[in-house]
Amino acid sequence: MARKHPKHGPYDDVQPEDEAPAPAAPCWLCGRPTGKTIVWHHPVPKSRGGRNVVPMHPICQQTVTASFTNSELQRHGMDVEGLLADPAVRKFVDWVAKKDPDFTATITKKQR
């Protein structure tokens, strides 16, 4: 029996050429627009009951996980200002503010 409708519909998700691409989501930590690579980070770790995700640069996500334990991240929750109060994180955000959105670099290991 033939199908009434095609298995795969028309290409609705293709953007017309005259439209500009959607603006990049800003990074949750540094506020810069995200580049080609976006990491969807759980501000409250999944192991601590976190369900929400936020867009971040890979280097920003690495800095957060290297600077804070899961317990500390659970206490801060979705409050980015609490994370920025840490001097090491503030220094990093000030440094990375002038970098390209796709900038990557080696970061320090966890200080524990």
FIDRENRO-128549 format. One line per 10 residues: their letters; for each residue x, y, z of N, C-alpha, C. Coordinates in steps of 0.02 Angstrom, whole numbers. Example, Ala and Ser with C-alpha at 12.3 -4.5 7.8 and 13.67 -1.06 7.14 Angstrom:
! residues 2
as) 660,-284,390,615,-225,390,660,-165,390 | 642,-112,354,684,-53,357,645,2,394
***
This chain:
! residues 112
markhpkhgp) 42,-59,0,0,0,0,45,62,0 | 29,108,-41,68,169,-48,52,217,9 | 102,257,28,92,306,81,57,368,54 | 17,398,97,-16,461,78,34,519,80 | 78,516,130,126,570,141,196,541,135 | 244,581,111,312,555,106,340,540,176 | 384,491,179,414,472,242,453,530,273 | 488,565,232,526,623,255,495,684,223 | 471,730,264,436,789,239,482,835,200 | 453,891,178,494,940,141,547,969,188
yddvqpedea) 595,1000,158,650,1027,197,630,1093,229 | 593,1089,284,570,1149,319,626,1182,359 | 676,1143,378,729,1171,420,783,1208,381 | 781,1207,315,830,1242,274,812,1316,273 | 863,1358,290,852,1430,290,857,1458,219 | 812,1503,202,820,1537,138,885,1578,137 | 912,1588,78,977,1622,72,973,1696,91 | 915,1726,87,911,1798,102,907,1812,177 | 895,1761,218,891,1771,291,960,1763,321 | 974,1804,371,1037,1799,407,1033,1741,457
papaapcwlc) 1089,1708,472,1087,1654,521,1067,1681,590 | 1039,1637,630,1018,1658,697,1080,1679,737 | 1073,1729,780,1131,1750,819,1151,1695,868 | 1216,1690,880,1242,1639,924,1221,1653,996 | 1206,1600,1032,1187,1607,1102,1247,1631,1142 | 1237,1675,1190,1295,1698,1230,1316,1644,1280 | 1380,1643,1295,1407,1597,1344,1381,1615,1413 | 1362,1565,1451,1333,1577,1518,1383,1608,1565 | 1447,1591,1559,1497,1616,1606,1525,1683,1585 | 1550,1689,1523,1585,1750,1503,1541,1799,1465
grptgktivw) 1485,1776,1438,1439,1821,1403,1456,1834,1330 | 1514,1808,1306,1532,1816,1236,1488,1772,1192 | 1478,1789,1129,1440,1743,1085,1478,1678,1076 | 1442,1623,1072,1474,1559,1064,1497,1550,991 | 1546,1509,980,1573,1497,914,1543,1435,883 | 1584,1399,844,1560,1339,811,1546,1283,860 | 1586,1278,913,1578,1225,962,1543,1253,1024 | 1487,1222,1041,1449,1242,1101,1445,1182,1147 | 1462,1192,1210,1455,1141,1260,1393,1157,1300 | 1349,1108,1307,1289,1117,1348,1305,1091,1417
hhpvpksrgg) 1317,1138,1463,1341,1125,1531,1285,1124,1581 | 1288,1078,1629,1241,1076,1685,1270,1119,1742 | 1243,1179,1756,1269,1219,1811,1266,1182,1878 | 1211,1147,1889,1206,1101,1946,1220,1032,1917 | 1273,998,1940,1291,934,1910,1233,884,1910 | 1231,842,1859,1178,792,1854,1180,746,1914 | 1239,732,1941,1245,689,1999,1215,720,2062 | 1203,785,2060,1173,822,2116,1102,844,2101 | 1072,815,2049,1002,829,2034,991,885,1983 | 1043,908,1950,1036,961,1901,1004,937,1837
rnvvpmhpic) 958,976,1811,925,959,1748,934,1013,1695 | 943,1075,1716,949,1131,1668,1018,1130,1636 | 1020,1150,1573,1084,1157,1537,1090,1228,1510 | 1152,1251,1505,1165,1318,1479,1221,1313,1427 | 1220,1357,1376,1274,1355,1325,1338,1387,1352 | 1394,1356,1337,1459,1382,1359,1511,1366,1306 | 1565,1405,1308,1625,1389,1268,1658,1329,1302 | 1692,1286,1265,1727,1230,1296,1779,1253,1348 | 1815,1307,1333,1866,1330,1380,1834,1357,1444 | 1777,1389,1440,1742,1414,1499,1716,1356,1542
qqtvtasftn) 1690,1304,1509,1665,1246,1545,1723,1210,1580 | 1780,1205,1547,1839,1174,1578,1862,1213,1639 | 1859,1278,1635,1880,1320,1691,1834,1311,1751 | 1769,1307,1738,1720,1298,1793,1731,1231,1826 | 1739,1178,1787,1747,1111,1817,1814,1104,1852 | 1865,1142,1830,1930,1139,1863,1932,1180,1927 | 1889,1230,1931,1891,1277,1988,1845,1257,2045 | 1792,1219,2031,1742,1204,2082,1728,1130,2086 | 1712,1107,2147,1690,1038,2156,1615,1034,2140 | 1589,973,2134,1517,965,2121,1475,994,2178
selqrhgmdv) 1499,988,2239,1463,1017,2296,1460,1093,2292 | 1515,1124,2273,1516,1197,2266,1470,1219,2209 | 1471,1182,2154,1427,1199,2098,1354,1191,2118 | 1339,1141,2158,1270,1132,2181,1248,1191,2224 | 1292,1215,2267,1276,1273,2310,1264,1336,2269 | 1303,1346,2216,1295,1406,2175,1233,1402,2131 | 1217,1342,2108,1158,1333,2066,1165,1371,2001 | 1113,1406,1981,1112,1444,1918,1140,1514,1927 | 1169,1530,1985,1194,1597,1999,1265,1605,1971 | 1271,1635,1912,1336,1645,1881,1376,1697,1920
eglladpavr) 1343,1744,1952,1379,1796,1990,1418,1765,2049 | 1391,1712,2078,1427,1677,2131,1491,1646,2106 | 1490,1619,2045,1551,1591,2016,1601,1645,1999 | 1576,1702,1974,1620,1757,1955,1651,1792,2015 | 1624,1779,2075,1653,1808,2135,1720,1776,2152 | 1732,1716,2127,1796,1683,2139,1850,1720,2100 | 1906,1739,2132,1957,1779,2098,1988,1745,2036 | 1998,1679,2039,2028,1644,1982,1981,1644,1922 | 1917,1635,1934,1868,1634,1880,1861,1704,1851 | 1859,1755,1894,1853,1824,1870,1913,1843,1827
kfvdwvakkd) 1973,1822,1849,2034,1836,1811,2030,1802,1743 | 2006,1740,1741,1999,1704,1678,1950,1739,1631 | 1892,1759,1657,1840,1791,1615,1866,1858,1588 | 1902,1895,1628,1931,1958,1604,1983,1945,1549 | 2021,1892,1556,2073,1875,1507,2041,1851,1441 | 1990,1808,1445,1961,1778,1386,1913,1825,1350 | 1895,1881,1380,1848,1928,1350,1872,1955,1283 | 1937,1960,1274,1964,1989,1212,1979,1935,1159 | 1965,1872,1175,1982,1817,1129,1925,1803,1081 | 1942,1768,1027,1894,1746,976,1846,1694,1008
pdftatitkk) 1782,1691,987,1736,1642,1016,1759,1569,1009 | 1798,1552,958,1822,1484,950,1891,1473,979 | 1916,1518,1020,1982,1513,1051,1984,1454,1100 | 2037,1415,1096,2049,1361,1144,2120,1366,1170 | 2130,1342,1230,2196,1341,1260,2197,1289,1315 | 2256,1271,1336,2263,1224,1391,2251,1262,1456 | 2211,1233,1500,2198,1265,1564,2232,1225,1619 | 2236,1254,1678,2268,1221,1734,2226,1163,1759 | 2258,1118,1793,2224,1060,1823,2186,1082,1885 | 2145,1037,1911,2107,1052,1971,2153,1066,2029
qr) 2140,1117,2066,2180,1137,2124,2149,1110,2187 | 2165,1048,2204,2135,1017,2264,2185,987,2309
***
